[in-house]
């Protein structure tokens, strides 16, 4: 992944996180007026937060695992006795 794509992804993730936190606080405020609508906004904001964090984790995992592995010699005594 190039630097421009990394910067775009970081900005998008930051925007999603901040928007979901604002949604949570807005949902609390809306809940004072209408409990059902407030609960729906809070649930939607929490879902966006969880999905975006899982997405961030998977993308970072794939980036780390796509890196070249170090060339390390195997251990001479590799008995894996538990």
PyMOL Python script that loads the backbone (N, CA, C, O; Angstrom):
from pymol import cmd

cmd.read_pdbstr("""\
ATOM      1  N   UNK A   1       0.848  -1.170   0.000  1.00  0.00           N
ATOM      2  CA  UNK A   1       0.000   0.000   0.000  1.00  0.00           C
ATOM      3  C   UNK A   1       0.894   1.233   0.000  1.00  0.00           C
ATOM      4  O   UNK A   1       1.847   1.321   0.774  1.00  0.00           O
ATOM      5  N   UNK A   2       0.579   2.175  -0.867  1.00  0.00           N
ATOM      6  CA  UNK A   2       1.414   3.370  -0.937  1.00  0.00           C
ATOM      7  C   UNK A   2       1.029   4.378   0.143  1.00  0.00           C
ATOM      8  O   UNK A   2       0.044   4.199   0.859  1.00  0.00           O
ATOM      9  N   UNK A   3       1.816   5.428   0.243  1.00  0.00           N
ATOM     10  CA  UNK A   3       1.604   6.414   1.300  1.00  0.00           C
ATOM     11  C   UNK A   3       0.302   7.178   1.139  1.00  0.00           C
ATOM     12  O   UNK A   3      -0.356   7.478   2.135  1.00  0.00           O
ATOM     13  N   UNK A   4      -0.086   7.499  -0.083  1.00  0.00           N
ATOM     14  CA  UNK A   4      -1.322   8.253  -0.306  1.00  0.00           C
ATOM     15  C   UNK A   4      -2.534   7.434   0.138  1.00  0.00           C
ATOM     16  O   UNK A   4      -3.467   7.971   0.734  1.00  0.00           O
ATOM     17  N   UNK A   5      -2.516   6.149  -0.152  1.00  0.00           N
ATOM     18  CA  UNK A   5      -3.626   5.288   0.265  1.00  0.00           C
ATOM     19  C   UNK A   5      -3.660   5.145   1.782  1.00  0.00           C
ATOM     20  O   UNK A   5      -4.739   5.088   2.373  1.00  0.00           O
ATOM     21  N   UNK A   6      -2.500   5.086   2.413  1.00  0.00           N
ATOM     22  CA  UNK A   6      -2.446   4.995   3.871  1.00  0.00           C
ATOM     23  C   UNK A   6      -3.002   6.253   4.516  1.00  0.00           C
ATOM     24  O   UNK A   6      -3.731   6.180   5.506  1.00  0.00           O
ATOM     25  N   UNK A   7      -2.662   7.399   3.961  1.00  0.00           N
ATOM     26  CA  UNK A   7      -3.162   8.662   4.507  1.00  0.00           C
ATOM     27  C   UNK A   7      -4.669   8.753   4.324  1.00  0.00           C
ATOM     28  O   UNK A   7      -5.378   9.165   5.242  1.00  0.00           O
ATOM     29  N   UNK A   8      -5.169   8.372   3.147  1.00  0.00           N
ATOM     30  CA  UNK A   8      -6.613   8.378   2.897  1.00  0.00           C
ATOM     31  C   UNK A   8      -7.340   7.451   3.847  1.00  0.00           C
ATOM     32  O   UNK A   8      -8.385   7.810   4.388  1.00  0.00           O
ATOM     33  N   UNK A   9      -6.797   6.258   4.055  1.00  0.00           N
ATOM     34  CA  UNK A   9      -7.430   5.299   4.955  1.00  0.00           C
ATOM     35  C   UNK A   9      -7.431   5.809   6.391  1.00  0.00           C
ATOM     36  O   UNK A   9      -8.423   5.656   7.105  1.00  0.00           O
ATOM     37  N   UNK A  10      -6.330   6.410   6.816  1.00  0.00           N
ATOM     38  CA  UNK A  10      -6.261   6.948   8.179  1.00  0.00           C
ATOM     39  C   UNK A  10      -7.260   8.075   8.369  1.00  0.00           C
ATOM     40  O   UNK A  10      -7.896   8.166   9.419  1.00  0.00           O
ATOM     41  N   UNK A  11      -7.407   8.927   7.379  1.00  0.00           N
ATOM     42  CA  UNK A  11      -8.401  10.009   7.476  1.00  0.00           C
ATOM     43  C   UNK A  11      -9.814   9.469   7.515  1.00  0.00           C
ATOM     44  O   UNK A  11     -10.650   9.962   8.271  1.00  0.00           O
ATOM     45  N   UNK A  12     -10.087   8.454   6.701  1.00  0.00           N
ATOM     46  CA  UNK A  12     -11.421   7.862   6.686  1.00  0.00           C
ATOM     47  C   UNK A  12     -11.738   7.203   8.024  1.00  0.00           C
ATOM     48  O   UNK A  12     -12.841   7.365   8.546  1.00  0.00           O
ATOM     49  N   UNK A  13     -10.792   6.469   8.580  1.00  0.00           N
ATOM     50  CA  UNK A  13     -11.007   5.811   9.867  1.00  0.00           C
ATOM     51  C   UNK A  13     -11.206   6.830  10.979  1.00  0.00           C
ATOM     52  O   UNK A  13     -12.038   6.630  11.864  1.00  0.00           O
ATOM     53  N   UNK A  14     -10.436   7.934  10.939  1.00  0.00           N
ATOM     54  CA  UNK A  14     -10.593   8.989  11.930  1.00  0.00           C
ATOM     55  C   UNK A  14     -11.980   9.623  11.813  1.00  0.00           C
ATOM     56  O   UNK A  14     -12.639   9.882  12.820  1.00  0.00           O
ATOM     57  N   UNK A  15     -12.411   9.865  10.592  1.00  0.00           N
ATOM     58  CA  UNK A  15     -13.730  10.450  10.365  1.00  0.00           C
ATOM     59  C   UNK A  15     -14.839   9.524  10.849  1.00  0.00           C
ATOM     60  O   UNK A  15     -15.797   9.978  11.475  1.00  0.00           O
ATOM     61  N   UNK A  16     -14.719   8.235  10.566  1.00  0.00           N
ATOM     62  CA  UNK A  16     -15.727   7.278  11.025  1.00  0.00           C
ATOM     63  C   UNK A  16     -15.786   7.209  12.543  1.00  0.00           C
ATOM     64  O   UNK A  16     -16.870   7.164  13.124  1.00  0.00           O
ATOM     65  N   UNK A  17     -14.639   7.200  13.178  1.00  0.00           N
ATOM     66  CA  UNK A  17     -14.609   7.128  14.632  1.00  0.00           C
ATOM     67  C   UNK A  17     -15.224   8.368  15.268  1.00  0.00           C
ATOM     68  O   UNK A  17     -16.036   8.272  16.187  1.00  0.00           O
ATOM     69  N   UNK A  18     -14.828   9.523  14.769  1.00  0.00           N
ATOM     70  CA  UNK A  18     -15.366  10.762  15.328  1.00  0.00           C
ATOM     71  C   UNK A  18     -16.868  10.887  15.067  1.00  0.00           C
ATOM     72  O   UNK A  18     -17.614  11.328  15.942  1.00  0.00           O
ATOM     73  N   UNK A  19     -17.313  10.501  13.871  1.00  0.00           N
ATOM     74  CA  UNK A  19     -18.741  10.577  13.552  1.00  0.00           C
ATOM     75  C   UNK A  19     -19.541   9.623  14.424  1.00  0.00           C
ATOM     76  O   UNK A  19     -20.651   9.954  14.841  1.00  0.00           O
ATOM     77  N   UNK A  20     -19.002   8.456  14.704  1.00  0.00           N
ATOM     78  CA  UNK A  20     -19.737   7.511  15.541  1.00  0.00           C
ATOM     79  C   UNK A  20     -19.812   7.997  16.992  1.00  0.00           C
ATOM     80  O   UNK A  20     -20.828   7.804  17.659  1.00  0.00           O
ATOM     81  N   UNK A  21     -18.737   8.628  17.478  1.00  0.00           N
ATOM     82  CA  UNK A  21     -18.800   9.188  18.829  1.00  0.00           C
ATOM     83  C   UNK A  21     -19.799  10.339  18.901  1.00  0.00           C
ATOM     84  O   UNK A  21     -20.544  10.464  19.873  1.00  0.00           O
ATOM     85  N   UNK A  22     -19.810  11.175  17.870  1.00  0.00           N
ATOM     86  CA  UNK A  22     -20.808  12.247  17.834  1.00  0.00           C
ATOM     87  C   UNK A  22     -22.215  11.661  17.773  1.00  0.00           C
ATOM     88  O   UNK A  22     -23.139  12.194  18.388  1.00  0.00           O
ATOM     89  N   UNK A  23     -22.377  10.572  17.036  1.00  0.00           N
ATOM     90  CA  UNK A  23     -23.677   9.901  16.962  1.00  0.00           C
ATOM     91  C   UNK A  23     -24.109   9.349  18.311  1.00  0.00           C
ATOM     92  O   UNK A  23     -25.288   9.393  18.662  1.00  0.00           O
ATOM     93  N   UNK A  24     -23.153   8.831  19.061  1.00  0.00           N
ATOM     94  CA  UNK A  24     -23.488   8.338  20.397  1.00  0.00           C
ATOM     95  C   UNK A  24     -23.984   9.462  21.295  1.00  0.00           C
ATOM     96  O   UNK A  24     -24.991   9.319  21.990  1.00  0.00           O
ATOM     97  N   UNK A  25     -23.268  10.577  21.273  1.00  0.00           N
ATOM     98  CA  UNK A  25     -23.684  11.709  22.107  1.00  0.00           C
ATOM     99  C   UNK A  25     -24.996  12.305  21.611  1.00  0.00           C
ATOM    100  O   UNK A  25     -25.837  12.698  22.419  1.00  0.00           O
ATOM    101  N   UNK A  26     -25.182  12.376  20.299  1.00  0.00           N
ATOM    102  CA  UNK A  26     -26.443  12.878  19.753  1.00  0.00           C
ATOM    103  C   UNK A  26     -27.586  11.948  20.132  1.00  0.00           C
ATOM    104  O   UNK A  26     -28.692  12.407  20.415  1.00  0.00           O
ATOM    105  N   UNK A  27     -27.327  10.645  20.139  1.00  0.00           N
ATOM    106  CA  UNK A  27     -28.353   9.679  20.525  1.00  0.00           C
ATOM    107  C   UNK A  27     -28.781   9.855  21.964  1.00  0.00           C
ATOM    108  O   UNK A  27     -29.959   9.704  22.290  1.00  0.00           O
ATOM    109  N   UNK A  28     -27.835  10.171  22.825  1.00  0.00           N
ATOM    110  CA  UNK A  28     -28.181  10.424  24.229  1.00  0.00           C
ATOM    111  C   UNK A  28     -29.077  11.657  24.317  1.00  0.00           C
ATOM    112  O   UNK A  28     -30.062  11.665  25.055  1.00  0.00           O
ATOM    113  N   UNK A  29     -28.731  12.687  23.566  1.00  0.00           N
ATOM    114  CA  UNK A  29     -29.554  13.889  23.567  1.00  0.00           C
ATOM    115  C   UNK A  29     -30.934  13.643  22.991  1.00  0.00           C
ATOM    116  O   UNK A  29     -31.929  14.136  23.523  1.00  0.00           O
ATOM    117  N   UNK A  30     -31.001  12.895  21.923  1.00  0.00           N
ATOM    118  CA  UNK A  30     -32.289  12.572  21.303  1.00  0.00           C
ATOM    119  C   UNK A  30     -33.120  11.693  22.225  1.00  0.00           C
ATOM    120  O   UNK A  30     -34.349  11.776  22.222  1.00  0.00           O
ATOM    121  N   UNK A  31     -32.464  10.857  23.008  1.00  0.00           N
ATOM    122  CA  UNK A  31     -33.189   9.958  23.919  1.00  0.00           C
ATOM    123  C   UNK A  31     -33.968  10.731  24.970  1.00  0.00           C
ATOM    124  O   UNK A  31     -34.963  10.227  25.492  1.00  0.00           O
ATOM    125  N   UNK A  32     -33.533  11.954  25.293  1.00  0.00           N
ATOM    126  CA  UNK A  32     -34.301  12.761  26.233  1.00  0.00           C
ATOM    127  C   UNK A  32     -35.630  13.184  25.628  1.00  0.00           C
ATOM    128  O   UNK A  32     -36.608  13.381  26.349  1.00  0.00           O
ATOM    129  N   UNK A  33     -35.670  13.323  24.305  1.00  0.00           N
ATOM    130  CA  UNK A  33     -36.898  13.728  23.636  1.00  0.00           C
ATOM    131  C   UNK A  33     -37.756  12.527  23.247  1.00  0.00           C
ATOM    132  O   UNK A  33     -38.968  12.514  23.467  1.00  0.00           O
ATOM    133  N   UNK A  34     -37.105  11.517  22.665  1.00  0.00           N
ATOM    134  CA  UNK A  34     -37.822  10.319  22.228  1.00  0.00           C
ATOM    135  C   UNK A  34     -36.911   9.116  22.470  1.00  0.00           C
ATOM    136  O   UNK A  34     -35.871   8.966  21.829  1.00  0.00           O
ATOM    137  N   UNK A  35     -37.321   8.267  23.405  1.00  0.00           N
ATOM    138  CA  UNK A  35     -36.458   7.150  23.823  1.00  0.00           C
ATOM    139  C   UNK A  35     -36.174   6.180  22.678  1.00  0.00           C
ATOM    140  O   UNK A  35     -35.044   5.713  22.534  1.00  0.00           O
ATOM    141  N   UNK A  36     -37.164   5.879  21.878  1.00  0.00           N
ATOM    142  CA  UNK A  36     -36.975   4.922  20.784  1.00  0.00           C
ATOM    143  C   UNK A  36     -36.019   5.439  19.726  1.00  0.00           C
ATOM    144  O   UNK A  36     -35.142   4.709  19.264  1.00  0.00           O
ATOM    145  N   UNK A  37     -36.185   6.688  19.344  1.00  0.00           N
ATOM    146  CA  UNK A  37     -35.302   7.270  18.331  1.00  0.00           C
ATOM    147  C   UNK A  37     -33.879   7.401  18.880  1.00  0.00           C
ATOM    148  O   UNK A  37     -32.908   7.156  18.163  1.00  0.00           O
ATOM    149  N   UNK A  38     -33.760   7.785  20.141  1.00  0.00           N
ATOM    150  CA  UNK A  38     -32.435   7.888  20.746  1.00  0.00           C
ATOM    151  C   UNK A  38     -31.731   6.547  20.802  1.00  0.00           C
ATOM    152  O   UNK A  38     -30.532   6.454  20.535  1.00  0.00           O
ATOM    153  N   UNK A  39     -32.472   5.518  21.146  1.00  0.00           N
ATOM    154  CA  UNK A  39     -31.881   4.176  21.201  1.00  0.00           C
ATOM    155  C   UNK A  39     -31.449   3.720  19.810  1.00  0.00           C
ATOM    156  O   UNK A  39     -30.419   3.061  19.665  1.00  0.00           O
ATOM    157  N   UNK A  40     -32.227   4.064  18.792  1.00  0.00           N
ATOM    158  CA  UNK A  40     -31.870   3.688  17.425  1.00  0.00           C
ATOM    159  C   UNK A  40     -30.598   4.402  16.983  1.00  0.00           C
ATOM    160  O   UNK A  40     -29.734   3.791  16.354  1.00  0.00           O
ATOM    161  N   UNK A  41     -30.476   5.682  17.303  1.00  0.00           N
ATOM    162  CA  UNK A  41     -29.274   6.437  16.926  1.00  0.00           C
ATOM    163  C   UNK A  41     -28.059   5.893  17.668  1.00  0.00           C
ATOM    164  O   UNK A  41     -26.986   5.752  17.081  1.00  0.00           O
ATOM    165  N   UNK A  42     -28.219   5.590  18.943  1.00  0.00           N
ATOM    166  CA  UNK A  42     -27.102   5.040  19.722  1.00  0.00           C
ATOM    167  C   UNK A  42     -26.682   3.678  19.169  1.00  0.00           C
ATOM    168  O   UNK A  42     -25.491   3.396  19.045  1.00  0.00           O
ATOM    169  N   UNK A  43     -27.650   2.845  18.842  1.00  0.00           N
ATOM    170  CA  UNK A  43     -27.336   1.516  18.293  1.00  0.00           C
ATOM    171  C   UNK A  43     -26.640   1.637  16.945  1.00  0.00           C
ATOM    172  O   UNK A  43     -25.686   0.908  16.673  1.00  0.00           O
ATOM    173  N   UNK A  44     -27.105   2.544  16.103  1.00  0.00           N
ATOM    174  CA  UNK A  44     -26.479   2.734  14.797  1.00  0.00           C
ATOM    175  C   UNK A  44     -25.055   3.255  14.951  1.00  0.00           C
ATOM    176  O   UNK A  44     -24.145   2.779  14.272  1.00  0.00           O
ATOM    177  N   UNK A  45     -24.856   4.219  15.829  1.00  0.00           N
ATOM    178  CA  UNK A  45     -23.510   4.769  16.043  1.00  0.00           C
ATOM    179  C   UNK A  45     -22.575   3.713  16.629  1.00  0.00           C
ATOM    180  O   UNK A  45     -21.407   3.638  16.249  1.00  0.00           O
ATOM    181  N   UNK A  46     -23.082   2.904  17.548  1.00  0.00           N
ATOM    182  CA  UNK A  46     -22.245   1.843  18.127  1.00  0.00           C
ATOM    183  C   UNK A  46     -21.897   0.799  17.065  1.00  0.00           C
ATOM    184  O   UNK A  46     -20.775   0.294  17.038  1.00  0.00           O
ATOM    185  N   UNK A  47     -22.846   0.478  16.199  1.00  0.00           N
ATOM    186  CA  UNK A  47     -22.578  -0.491  15.132  1.00  0.00           C
ATOM    187  C   UNK A  47     -21.525   0.052  14.167  1.00  0.00           C
ATOM    188  O   UNK A  47     -20.632  -0.684  13.749  1.00  0.00           O
ATOM    189  N   UNK A  48     -21.621   1.329  13.812  1.00  0.00           N
ATOM    190  CA  UNK A  48     -20.623   1.936  12.926  1.00  0.00           C
ATOM    191  C   UNK A  48     -19.252   1.910  13.593  1.00  0.00           C
ATOM    192  O   UNK A  48     -18.248   1.635  12.936  1.00  0.00           O
ATOM    193  N   UNK A  49     -19.204   2.188  14.877  1.00  0.00           N
ATOM    194  CA  UNK A  49     -17.938   2.170  15.604  1.00  0.00           C
ATOM    195  C   UNK A  49     -17.323   0.777  15.617  1.00  0.00           C
ATOM    196  O   UNK A  49     -16.130   0.626  15.354  1.00  0.00           O
ATOM    197  N   UNK A  50     -18.112  -0.228  15.913  1.00  0.00           N
ATOM    198  CA  UNK A  50     -17.591  -1.601  15.974  1.00  0.00           C
ATOM    199  C   UNK A  50     -17.151  -2.080  14.595  1.00  0.00           C
ATOM    200  O   UNK A  50     -16.073  -2.659  14.455  1.00  0.00           O
ATOM    201  N   UNK A  51     -17.971  -1.846  13.583  1.00  0.00           N
ATOM    202  CA  UNK A  51     -17.626  -2.300  12.231  1.00  0.00           C
ATOM    203  C   UNK A  51     -16.378  -1.594  11.727  1.00  0.00           C
ATOM    204  O   UNK A  51     -15.520  -2.222  11.106  1.00  0.00           O
ATOM    205  N   UNK A  52     -16.265  -0.299  11.985  1.00  0.00           N
ATOM    206  CA  UNK A  52     -15.076   0.414  11.515  1.00  0.00           C
ATOM    207  C   UNK A  52     -13.822  -0.067  12.241  1.00  0.00           C
ATOM    208  O   UNK A  52     -12.761  -0.156  11.622  1.00  0.00           O
ATOM    209  N   UNK A  53     -13.911  -0.375  13.517  1.00  0.00           N
ATOM    210  CA  UNK A  53     -12.742  -0.860  14.248  1.00  0.00           C
ATOM    211  C   UNK A  53     -12.326  -2.257  13.776  1.00  0.00           C
ATOM    212  O   UNK A  53     -11.134  -2.548  13.675  1.00  0.00           O
ATOM    213  N   UNK A  54     -13.302  -3.118  13.488  1.00  0.00           N
ATOM    214  CA  UNK A  54     -12.977  -4.447  12.955  1.00  0.00           C
ATOM    215  C   UNK A  54     -12.341  -4.305  11.580  1.00  0.00           C
ATOM    216  O   UNK A  54     -11.378  -5.002  11.261  1.00  0.00           O
ATOM    217  N   UNK A  55     -12.878  -3.408  10.771  1.00  0.00           N
ATOM    218  CA  UNK A  55     -12.338  -3.173   9.433  1.00  0.00           C
ATOM    219  C   UNK A  55     -10.901  -2.672   9.531  1.00  0.00           C
ATOM    220  O   UNK A  55     -10.031  -3.148   8.802  1.00  0.00           O
ATOM    221  N   UNK A  56     -10.641  -1.718  10.422  1.00  0.00           N
ATOM    222  CA  UNK A  56      -9.294  -1.207  10.621  1.00  0.00           C
ATOM    223  C   UNK A  56      -8.356  -2.341  11.030  1.00  0.00           C
ATOM    224  O   UNK A  56      -7.244  -2.448  10.512  1.00  0.00           O
ATOM    225  N   UNK A  57      -8.799  -3.175  11.947  1.00  0.00           N
ATOM    226  CA  UNK A  57      -7.964  -4.285  12.427  1.00  0.00           C
ATOM    227  C   UNK A  57      -7.634  -5.253  11.310  1.00  0.00           C
ATOM    228  O   UNK A  57      -6.488  -5.688  11.190  1.00  0.00           O
ATOM    229  N   UNK A  58      -8.612  -5.599  10.490  1.00  0.00           N
ATOM    230  CA  UNK A  58      -8.360  -6.542   9.394  1.00  0.00           C
ATOM    231  C   UNK A  58      -7.428  -5.966   8.348  1.00  0.00           C
ATOM    232  O   UNK A  58      -6.564  -6.676   7.833  1.00  0.00           O
ATOM    233  N   UNK A  59      -7.584  -4.697   8.027  1.00  0.00           N
ATOM    234  CA  UNK A  59      -6.706  -4.073   7.037  1.00  0.00           C
ATOM    235  C   UNK A  59      -5.278  -4.012   7.560  1.00  0.00           C
ATOM    236  O   UNK A  59      -4.338  -4.317   6.827  1.00  0.00           O
ATOM    237  N   UNK A  60      -5.106  -3.625   8.809  1.00  0.00           N
ATOM    238  CA  UNK A  60      -3.757  -3.582   9.378  1.00  0.00           C
ATOM    239  C   UNK A  60      -3.157  -4.981   9.482  1.00  0.00           C
ATOM    240  O   UNK A  60      -1.963  -5.155   9.241  1.00  0.00           O
ATOM    241  N   UNK A  61      -3.954  -5.966   9.831  1.00  0.00           N
ATOM    242  CA  UNK A  61      -3.457  -7.341   9.907  1.00  0.00           C
ATOM    243  C   UNK A  61      -2.953  -7.790   8.537  1.00  0.00           C
ATOM    244  O   UNK A  61      -1.876  -8.378   8.432  1.00  0.00           O
ATOM    245  N   UNK A  62      -3.726  -7.516   7.495  1.00  0.00           N
ATOM    246  CA  UNK A  62      -3.312  -7.924   6.145  1.00  0.00           C
ATOM    247  C   UNK A  62      -2.039  -7.204   5.720  1.00  0.00           C
ATOM    248  O   UNK A  62      -1.179  -7.790   5.062  1.00  0.00           O
ATOM    249  N   UNK A  63      -1.919  -5.920   6.101  1.00  0.00           N
ATOM    250  CA  UNK A  63      -0.706  -5.183   5.740  1.00  0.00           C
ATOM    251  C   UNK A  63       0.515  -5.760   6.452  1.00  0.00           C
ATOM    252  O   UNK A  63       1.581  -5.883   5.850  1.00  0.00           O
ATOM    253  N   UNK A  64       0.371  -6.109   7.712  1.00  0.00           N
ATOM    254  CA  UNK A  64       1.500  -6.658   8.462  1.00  0.00           C
ATOM    255  C   UNK A  64       1.869  -8.042   7.936  1.00  0.00           C
ATOM    256  O   UNK A  64       3.051  -8.350   7.786  1.00  0.00           O
ATOM    257  N   UNK A  65       0.888  -8.863   7.660  1.00  0.00           N
ATOM    258  CA  UNK A  65       1.168 -10.217   7.206  1.00  0.00           C
ATOM    259  C   UNK A  65       1.673 -10.265   5.757  1.00  0.00           C
ATOM    260  O   UNK A  65       2.239 -11.273   5.331  1.00  0.00           O
ATOM    261  N   UNK A  66       1.473  -9.195   5.012  1.00  0.00           N
ATOM    262  CA  UNK A  66       1.961  -9.153   3.631  1.00  0.00           C
ATOM    263  C   UNK A  66       3.428  -8.740   3.553  1.00  0.00           C
ATOM    264  O   UNK A  66       4.035  -8.817   2.486  1.00  0.00           O
ATOM    265  N   UNK A  67       3.993  -8.309   4.658  1.00  0.00           N
ATOM    266  CA  UNK A  67       5.397  -7.922   4.669  1.00  0.00           C
ATOM    267  C   UNK A  67       6.276  -9.143   4.468  1.00  0.00           C
ATOM    268  O   UNK A  67       5.865 -10.264   4.767  1.00  0.00           O
ATOM    269  N   UNK A  68       7.488  -8.930   3.960  1.00  0.00           N
ATOM    270  CA  UNK A  68       8.401 -10.064   3.818  1.00  0.00           C
ATOM    271  C   UNK A  68       8.810 -10.608   5.194  1.00  0.00           C
ATOM    272  O   UNK A  68       9.071  -9.851   6.129  1.00  0.00           O
ATOM    273  N   UNK A  69       8.855 -11.902   5.284  1.00  0.00           N
ATOM    274  CA  UNK A  69       9.234 -12.538   6.542  1.00  0.00           C
ATOM    275  C   UNK A  69      10.746 -12.526   6.681  1.00  0.00           C
ATOM    276  O   UNK A  69      11.451 -12.633   5.677  1.00  0.00           O
ATOM    277  N   UNK A  70      11.264 -12.400   7.896  1.00  0.00           N
ATOM    278  CA  UNK A  70      12.720 -12.397   8.063  1.00  0.00           C
ATOM    279  C   UNK A  70      13.302 -13.788   7.805  1.00  0.00           C
ATOM    280  O   UNK A  70      12.674 -14.808   8.089  1.00  0.00           O
ATOM    281  N   UNK A  71      14.496 -13.797   7.269  1.00  0.00           N
ATOM    282  CA  UNK A  71      15.191 -15.062   7.006  1.00  0.00           C
ATOM    283  C   UNK A  71      15.944 -15.454   8.277  1.00  0.00           C
ATOM    284  O   UNK A  71      17.050 -14.974   8.525  1.00  0.00           O
ATOM    285  N   UNK A  72      15.350 -16.309   9.059  1.00  0.00           N
ATOM    286  CA  UNK A  72      15.918 -16.735  10.334  1.00  0.00           C
ATOM    287  C   UNK A  72      16.187 -18.229  10.256  1.00  0.00           C
ATOM    288  O   UNK A  72      15.356 -19.004   9.783  1.00  0.00           O
ATOM    289  N   UNK A  73      17.351 -18.611  10.723  1.00  0.00           N
ATOM    290  CA  UNK A  73      17.699 -20.036  10.714  1.00  0.00           C
ATOM    291  C   UNK A  73      16.837 -20.773  11.738  1.00  0.00           C
ATOM    292  O   UNK A  73      16.536 -20.232  12.803  1.00  0.00           O
ATOM    293  N   UNK A  74      16.436 -22.017  11.416  1.00  0.00           N
ATOM    294  CA  UNK A  74      15.633 -22.779  12.374  1.00  0.00           C
ATOM    295  C   UNK A  74      16.438 -23.133  13.608  1.00  0.00           C
ATOM    296  O   UNK A  74      17.666 -23.202  13.562  1.00  0.00           O
ATOM    297  N   UNK A  75      15.746 -23.354  14.700  1.00  0.00           N
ATOM    298  CA  UNK A  75      16.406 -23.760  15.931  1.00  0.00           C
ATOM    299  C   UNK A  75      16.994 -25.157  15.769  1.00  0.00           C
ATOM    300  O   UNK A  75      16.356 -26.025  15.174  1.00  0.00           O
ATOM    301  N   UNK A  76      18.195 -25.389  16.284  1.00  0.00           N
ATOM    302  CA  UNK A  76      18.807 -26.714  16.123  1.00  0.00           C
ATOM    303  C   UNK A  76      18.058 -27.775  16.939  1.00  0.00           C
ATOM    304  O   UNK A  76      17.912 -28.907  16.477  1.00  0.00           O
ATOM    305  N   UNK A  77      17.595 -27.440  18.111  1.00  0.00           N
ATOM    306  CA  UNK A  77      16.888 -28.411  18.958  1.00  0.00           C
ATOM    307  C   UNK A  77      15.438 -27.961  19.053  1.00  0.00           C
ATOM    308  O   UNK A  77      15.065 -27.188  19.935  1.00  0.00           O
ATOM    309  N   UNK A  78      14.637 -28.457  18.137  1.00  0.00           N
ATOM    310  CA  UNK A  78      13.260 -27.965  18.052  1.00  0.00           C
ATOM    311  C   UNK A  78      12.289 -29.028  18.555  1.00  0.00           C
ATOM    312  O   UNK A  78      11.381 -29.428  17.827  1.00  0.00           O
ATOM    313  N   UNK A  79      12.472 -29.497  19.809  1.00  0.00           N
ATOM    314  CA  UNK A  79      11.478 -30.416  20.357  1.00  0.00           C
ATOM    315  C   UNK A  79      10.439 -29.571  21.063  1.00  0.00           C
ATOM    316  O   UNK A  79      10.731 -28.790  21.969  1.00  0.00           O
ATOM    317  N   UNK A  80       9.236 -29.759  20.616  1.00  0.00           N
ATOM    318  CA  UNK A  80       8.135 -28.979  21.150  1.00  0.00           C
ATOM    319  C   UNK A  80       7.372 -29.839  22.152  1.00  0.00           C
ATOM    320  O   UNK A  80       6.234 -30.242  21.910  1.00  0.00           O
ATOM    321  N   UNK A  81       8.020 -30.109  23.275  1.00  0.00           N
ATOM    322  CA  UNK A  81       7.375 -30.918  24.314  1.00  0.00           C
ATOM    323  C   UNK A  81       6.573 -30.020  25.247  1.00  0.00           C
ATOM    324  O   UNK A  81       7.100 -29.085  25.850  1.00  0.00           O
ATOM    325  N   UNK A  82       5.334 -30.319  25.345  1.00  0.00           N
ATOM    326  CA  UNK A  82       4.458 -29.530  26.218  1.00  0.00           C
ATOM    327  C   UNK A  82       4.352 -30.273  27.474  1.00  0.00           C
ATOM    328  O   UNK A  82       3.667 -29.831  28.397  1.00  0.00           O
TER     329      UNK A  82
END
""", "prot")
cmd.dss("prot")
cmd.show_as("cartoon", "prot")
cmd.util.cbc("prot")
cmd.orient("prot")
